[in-house]
């Protein structure tokens, strides 16, 4: 027993942990309980109860036991000393305290239940409680909590209901508070929503009552430990080798690129992949609301915006970061996502010597992306004629890469479109590559292939001057029999 991790005896509360009461119908009519230890695995259940009912009663009972043991741990553990304890020592101490508490409560558990209970107690004390196993599962991409009893996960692009639950709303709020307080933020009735980042870089967003009507809402976009390279994405079918060759030339010759797509379409993954083509001798500055980009270059400066404090002061917006970045001699500027008034500074950066800059926007197509940029300029409150706005966009942006999550859950680069200039008041564009759907499998899998459109890139001469003489065949249209 590692007694140095326990509170001094005099500081322990004098309260005793009450045994968990079994409130099932069959037990409520029993006489006084025998002093013999109860076996939680062997307690009889009503004969009329169905298997799901028995499982539900058993789960509720185990949750009650875990709740009491968690209180016991908080009363006994010296939390300030835990920072110096190794994981093995802490697990051993938790196991010992739990065993003593179970003995006092006259509860016997089998080895599997005890192992599960000790693991969950460790997660409650040092981790994020019920969310911890999902965070450790590499097959889970997103965790979506709709109140304490409904936790959904995304695997391979498909949502499914998990068997993970919280005891109640207070339990869920405690985990949310544990996350946001670790990064110096807060969430309560006066500030009912928060955007934060977990220790591993995962994106975290939460909304609590009264804004969240049926219980707190949590969304976690898990951080990929291993960055997907361009060959990985080609192998997974996100885009073709010909598209990869073209994008390498586009990034290396410093075209300004916008990655467009909906939520969960893979914009950040695509932006990370494109950044791998940036030369290692360039100075790159990244600006994000929540730091997610994983650039591998040696000369990278990362910036993250900051919300206002409790007094409503101290906010640092993406626009503030972008304005300051222009004074820091960047070769390229990468904005994680442009969604507001910072679009003006981003377009100016692209137009004033920071070629090769990149950002992402929310839009469903390349043409919608242009309209989205126009709307953001209007939102910034700058009075400019529409033609002037479009002229600014047409000269700043060279390429729009459209990412999409299809209905079968797959993420594809469905279009690569070049902006070629202006004709009257209209921005002219030409699509160079696209994903062409050819059918649908019985299981819902989308059939299709990537193809060129037959149009030669408007930047072919630029590519040649920089040493990227792409073969004309990569632009050829691929015809497949249906």
C-alpha positions in Angstrom: 0.0 0.0 0.0 1.4 3.4 -1.0 0.2 5.4 2.1 2.1 8.5 0.9 -0.7 9.1 -1.6 -3.3 9.1 1.1 -4.5 12.1 3.0 -3.3 12.4 6.6 -5.6 10.7 9.0 -6.7 13.8 10.7 -7.8 15.4 7.4 -10.1 12.6 6.4 -13.8 13.3 6.7 -15.5 11.3 9.4 -18.3 10.2 7.0 -18.6 6.5 6.3 -19.5 5.1 3.0 -22.9 3.5 3.1 -23.4 0.1 1.5 -25.1 0.1 -1.8 -28.8 -0.7 -1.4 -30.3 -3.2 -3.7 -33.7 -1.9 -4.6 -34.9 -4.7 -6.9 -38.5 -6.0 -6.2 -37.3 -9.4 -5.0 -34.9 -7.9 -2.4 -37.2 -5.2 -1.0 -39.4 -7.9 0.7 -36.4 -9.8 2.3 -35.9 -9.7 6.0 -32.8 -8.2 7.6 -29.7 -8.8 5.6 -27.4 -11.6 6.6 -23.9 -10.7 7.7 -22.4 -13.0 5.1 -20.7 -11.2 2.2 -22.9 -10.6 -0.8 -21.7 -11.6 -4.2 -22.7 -8.9 -6.7 -22.4 -11.4 -9.5 -24.6 -14.0 -7.8 -27.5 -11.9 -6.4 -30.7 -13.4 -7.6 -33.0 -11.3 -9.8 -36.7 -11.5 -10.2 -37.7 -14.5 -12.3 -40.1 -12.4 -14.3 -37.4 -9.9 -15.4 -36.2 -10.2 -19.0 -32.5 -10.4 -19.8 -32.3 -6.7 -20.8 -34.0 -5.8 -17.6 -31.5 -7.8 -15.6 -28.7 -6.2 -17.4 -30.1 -2.7 -16.8 -30.6 -3.4 -13.1 -27.1 -4.8 -12.9 -25.6 -1.8 -14.7 -27.4 0.6 -12.4 -26.1 -1.3 -9.4 -22.5 -1.3 -10.6 -22.8 2.4 -11.3 -24.0 3.0 -7.7 -21.1 1.0 -6.4 -18.7 2.9 -8.6 -20.2 6.3 -7.5 -19.7 5.4 -3.8 -16.1 4.1 -4.4 -15.3 7.3 -6.3 -16.4 9.4 -3.3 -14.3 7.2 -1.1 -11.2 7.7 -3.3 -11.6 11.5 -3.3 -11.8 11.4 0.5 -8.7 9.2 0.9 -6.3 10.2 -1.9 -4.0 13.1 -1.5 -4.5 14.6 -5.0 -1.6 17.0 -4.7 0.8 14.0 -4.3 -0.6 12.1 -7.3 1.4 14.3 -9.7 4.6 12.6 -8.5 3.1 9.1 -8.6 3.7 6.7 -11.5 0.7 5.1 -13.2 1.5 1.7 -11.7 1.7 3.1 -8.2 -1.5 5.0 -8.6 -3.4 2.0 -10.0 -2.1 -0.1 -7.1 -3.3 2.5 -4.5 -6.7 2.8 -6.1 -7.1 -1.0 -6.2 -6.2 -1.2 -2.5 -8.6 1.5 -1.4 -11.4 0.0 -3.6 -10.8 -3.5 -2.1 -11.0 -2.1 1.5 -14.2 -0.2 0.6 -15.8 -3.2 -1.0 -15.0 -5.3 2.1 -16.6 -2.7 4.4 -19.7 -2.6 2.2 -19.9 -6.4 2.2 -19.8 -6.6 -1.5 -18.0 -9.4 -3.5 -17.2 -9.0 -7.1 -15.8 -11.6 -9.5 -12.3 -10.9 -11.0 -13.6 -9.5 -14.2 -16.0 -7.1 -12.5 -13.2 -6.0 -10.1 -10.8 -5.4 -13.0 -13.4 -3.4 -14.9 -14.3 -1.4 -11.8 -10.7 -0.6 -10.9 -10.0 0.6 -14.5 -13.1 2.8 -14.5 -12.1 4.3 -11.1 -8.7 5.1 -12.4 -10.3 6.9 -15.4 -12.5 8.9 -13.1 -9.6 10.1 -11.0 -6.9 10.7 -13.6 -8.7 10.6 -16.9 -12.0 11.7 -18.5 -14.2 9.0 -16.9 -16.5 7.1 -19.4 -14.9 8.9 -22.4 -11.4 7.6 -21.7 -11.9 4.1 -23.4 -13.3 5.8 -26.5 -10.4 8.3 -26.6 -8.0 5.3 -26.5 -9.8 3.4 -29.3 -8.0 4.3 -32.5 -11.0 3.1 -34.6 -13.2 5.9 -33.2 -12.9 9.2 -35.1 -15.6 11.3 -33.4 -17.4 11.2 -30.0 -20.8 12.9 -29.8 -22.5 13.1 -26.4 -26.3 14.0 -26.4 -26.9 14.1 -22.7 -25.6 11.7 -20.0 -27.3 8.6 -21.4 -26.6 8.8 -25.2 -23.0 8.7 -26.4 -22.6 8.2 -30.2 -19.3 7.4 -31.9 -18.2 7.5 -35.6 -16.3 4.6 -37.1 -15.3 4.5 -40.8 -17.6 7.4 -41.5 -20.7 5.8 -39.9 -22.4 6.9 -36.6 -23.4 4.3 -34.0 -24.7 4.4 -30.5 -22.1 3.2 -28.0 -22.8 1.4 -24.6 -21.0 4.2 -22.8 -23.1 6.3 -20.4 -22.7 8.8 -17.6 -24.3 8.4 -14.2 -26.3 11.6 -14.6 -26.0 15.2 -15.8 -23.8 16.2 -12.8 -21.3 13.5 -13.7 -21.2 14.7 -17.4 -20.8 18.4 -16.2 -17.9 17.4 -14.0 -16.0 15.8 -16.9 -16.7 18.8 -19.1 -15.4 21.1 -16.3 -12.3 19.0 -15.9 -11.5 19.4 -19.6 -12.1 23.1 -20.0 -10.4 24.1 -16.7 -7.2 22.3 -17.8 -6.9 24.9 -20.7 -7.9 27.9 -18.6 -11.5 28.2 -19.9 -14.9 27.9 -18.2 -18.4 26.8 -19.0 -21.5 27.6 -16.9 -25.0 29.1 -17.2 -23.5 32.6 -18.0 -21.2 31.1 -20.6 -22.9 28.0 -21.8 -20.6 27.0 -24.7 -16.9 26.4 -25.0 -14.4 25.4 -27.6 -11.2 23.8 -26.3 -8.5 21.3 -27.0 -7.7 18.1 -25.2 -4.1 17.3 -24.0 -3.6 15.1 -27.1 -4.8 17.8 -29.5 -8.3 16.6 -30.0 -10.9 19.3 -30.8 -13.5 19.6 -28.0 -16.8 21.6 -28.1 -19.5 21.6 -25.4 -22.8 23.3 -24.8 -24.5 23.0 -21.4 -28.0 23.8 -20.0 -30.0 26.0 -20.3 -28.9 26.2 -24.0 -28.7 22.4 -24.3 -32.3 21.5 -23.5 -32.0 17.7 -22.9 -28.6 17.6 -21.3 -25.1 18.8 -22.1 -23.9 18.4 -25.7 -20.3 17.4 -26.3 -18.4 16.9 -29.6 -14.9 15.6 -29.7 -13.0 15.3 -33.0 -10.1 13.0 -32.2 -6.6 14.0 -33.0 -4.8 11.6 -35.3 -1.6 10.4 -33.7 -0.1 9.6 -37.1 -0.4 12.2 -39.8 -1.7 10.7 -43.1 0.7 11.3 -45.9 -0.2 11.9 -49.6 0.7 8.2 -50.5 -1.6 7.1 -47.6 -4.5 9.2 -48.9 -4.0 7.9 -52.5 -4.0 4.3 -51.2 -7.2 5.0 -49.2 -8.9 6.4 -52.4 -9.1 10.0 -51.3 -7.7 11.1 -54.6 -5.7 9.7 -57.5 -1.9 9.7 -58.3 -2.5 12.2 -61.1 -4.2 14.6 -58.8 -1.3 14.1 -56.3 1.2 15.1 -59.0 -0.8 18.1 -59.9 -1.2 19.2 -56.3 2.5 18.8 -55.6 3.2 21.2 -58.5 0.6 23.6 -57.4 1.9 23.8 -53.8 5.6 23.9 -54.8 5.0 26.7 -57.3 3.3 28.7 -54.6 -0.3 28.9 -55.8 -2.8 30.2 -53.3 -5.1 27.3 -52.4 -8.5 27.1 -50.6 -9.7 23.7 -49.4 -13.5 23.7 -49.4 -15.9 21.2 -47.9 -18.6 20.5 -45.3 -18.2 19.4 -41.7 -16.2 16.2 -41.4 -15.3 16.1 -45.1 -11.6 15.9 -44.4 -10.6 19.6 -45.0 -7.9 19.6 -42.2 -6.5 16.3 -43.3 -6.3 17.5 -46.9 -4.6 20.7 -45.7 -2.1 18.7 -43.7 -1.4 16.6 -46.8 -0.9 19.6 -49.0 1.5 21.2 -46.5 3.9 18.2 -47.0 4.9 19.7 -50.4 6.1 22.9 -48.8 9.9 23.2 -48.9 11.7 22.9 -45.6 13.6 26.2 -46.0 10.4 28.3 -46.0 9.0 30.1 -43.0 5.4 29.1 -42.4 3.0 30.6 -39.9 -0.2 28.8 -39.0 -3.3 30.5 -37.4 -6.2 28.4 -36.0 -9.0 28.7 -33.5 -8.1 25.3 -32.2 -4.6 24.0 -33.1 -4.9 20.9 -35.3 -2.5 21.3 -38.2 0.5 19.0 -38.0 3.2 20.6 -40.2 6.5 18.8 -40.4 8.7 21.6 -41.6 11.4 22.9 -39.4 10.5 26.6 -39.5 6.8 26.7 -38.4 5.3 29.3 -36.1 1.9 28.2 -34.6 -0.7 30.7 -33.4 -4.0 30.0 -31.7 -6.9 32.4 -31.0 -8.2 33.0 -27.5 -11.7 33.8 -26.2 -12.5 36.6 -23.8 -12.1 36.1 -20.1 -14.8 36.3 -17.4 -14.7 40.1 -17.6 -15.2 40.0 -21.4 -11.6 41.1 -22.0 -8.4 39.6 -23.4 -9.9 38.0 -26.6 -7.4 37.4 -29.4 -9.2 36.7 -32.7 -7.9 35.0 -35.8 -7.8 38.4 -37.4 -5.6 39.7 -34.7 -3.2 36.8 -35.2 -3.3 37.2 -39.0 -2.5 40.9 -38.8 0.4 40.3 -36.5 1.6 37.4 -38.7 2.0 39.8 -41.7 4.7 41.6 -39.7 6.6 38.4 -38.9 8.2 37.9 -42.3 6.3 34.7 -43.3 6.9 33.0 -46.7 3.5 31.4 -46.4 0.5 31.8 -44.1 -1.9 28.9 -43.4 -5.2 29.7 -41.7 -6.9 26.6 -40.3 -10.4 27.8 -41.2 -11.6 31.2 -42.5 -15.1 31.9 -41.3 -15.4 35.6 -40.7 -13.9 39.0 -41.0 -10.3 37.6 -41.2 -11.1 36.8 -44.8 -10.1 40.4 -45.7 -6.6 40.1 -44.3 -6.3 36.6 -45.8 -7.0 37.9 -49.3 -4.7 40.8 -48.8 -1.9 38.4 -47.7 -2.4 36.3 -50.8 -2.3 39.4 -52.9 0.7 41.1 -51.3 3.7 38.8 -51.6 2.7 35.8 -49.5 2.1 33.4 -52.4 1.5 29.8 -51.5 -0.9 30.6 -48.6 -3.7 28.2 -47.8 -6.9 28.1 -45.8 -10.2 26.1 -45.6 -13.8 27.3 -45.8 -17.2 25.6 -45.5 -18.8 25.3 -48.9 -20.4 22.5 -51.0 -18.7 23.3 -54.3 -16.0 25.6 -55.8 -18.6 28.1 -57.0 -20.3 28.1 -53.6 -16.9 28.7 -52.1 -16.5 31.9 -54.1 -20.0 33.0 -52.9 -19.0 32.2 -49.3 -15.9 34.4 -49.6 -18.0 37.2 -50.9 -20.4 36.8 -48.0 -17.6 36.9 -45.5 -16.3 40.1 -46.9 -19.7 41.6 -46.6 -19.9 40.3 -43.0 -16.7 42.2 -42.2 -18.6 45.4 -42.7 -16.4 46.7 -45.5 -18.3 48.7 -48.1 -16.9 47.5 -51.4 -18.6 47.2 -54.8 -19.3 43.5 -55.7 -17.1 43.7 -58.7 -14.2 45.0 -56.6 -14.7 42.1 -54.1 -14.8 39.6 -56.9 -11.7 41.1 -58.5 -9.9 40.8 -55.2 -10.9 37.1 -54.9 -10.1 36.3 -58.5 -6.5 37.7 -58.2 -5.9 36.2 -54.8 -7.1 32.7 -55.1 -5.6 30.3 -57.7 -7.1 26.9 -56.8 -10.1 25.5 -54.9 -9.9 21.9 -53.8 -13.3 20.5 -52.9 -13.4 17.7 -50.3 -16.6 15.8 -49.5 -17.9 13.1 -47.3 -20.1 10.8 -49.4 -23.2 9.0 -48.0 -21.3 5.8 -47.6 -18.9 7.5 -45.1 -15.9 7.7 -47.5 -14.1 11.0 -47.9 -13.0 12.0 -51.4 -11.5 15.0 -53.1 -14.4 15.4 -55.6 -13.1 18.4 -57.5 -10.0 20.5 -58.2 -10.9 23.8 -59.8 -8.7 26.6 -61.1 -9.7 30.3 -61.0 -8.6 31.8 -64.3 -9.7 35.5 -64.0 -12.7 37.7 -64.6 -15.1 38.1 -67.5 -17.2 41.1 -66.8 -18.5 40.8 -63.3 -18.1 37.0 -63.2 -15.2 35.0 -61.8 -14.1 32.5 -64.4 -13.2 28.9 -63.3 -12.3 25.7 -64.9 -12.4 22.2 -63.4 -9.3 20.2 -63.9 -10.1 16.9 -62.0 -13.2 15.4 -60.6 -14.6 12.3 -59.0 -17.2 10.7 -61.2 -19.7 8.3 -59.7 -20.7 5.3 -61.7 -23.0 3.3 -59.4 -23.9 2.0 -56.0 -23.2 -1.4 -54.4 -26.0 -3.3 -52.6 -24.3 -2.5 -49.3 -24.3 1.2 -50.0 -20.7 1.6 -51.1 -20.3 4.2 -53.8 -18.6 3.2 -57.0 -16.7 5.7 -59.1 -13.3 6.9 -60.3 -11.2 10.0 -60.5 -10.7 11.5 -63.9 -9.3 14.6 -65.6 -11.7 16.8 -67.5 -9.5 17.1 -70.6 -8.7 20.7 -69.9 -5.0 21.7 -69.7 -4.0 23.6 -66.5 -3.9 27.4 -66.9 -0.7 27.3 -64.8 1.2 24.7 -67.0 3.7 27.4 -68.1 4.2 28.4 -64.4 4.8 24.7 -63.5 7.4 24.4 -66.3 9.3 27.5 -65.2 9.6 26.0 -61.7 10.7 22.6 -63.0 7.4 20.7 -62.9 6.8 19.5 -66.5 3.7 17.5 -65.9 2.7 15.1 -68.7 -0.4 16.2 -70.7 -1.9 12.7 -70.2 -2.7 13.4 -66.5 -5.5 15.8 -67.7 -7.1 13.2 -70.0 -10.6 12.1 -69.3 -10.9 8.5 -68.0 -13.8 6.6 -69.5 -15.1 3.5 -67.7 -17.7 1.2 -69.0 -20.8 1.2 -66.8 
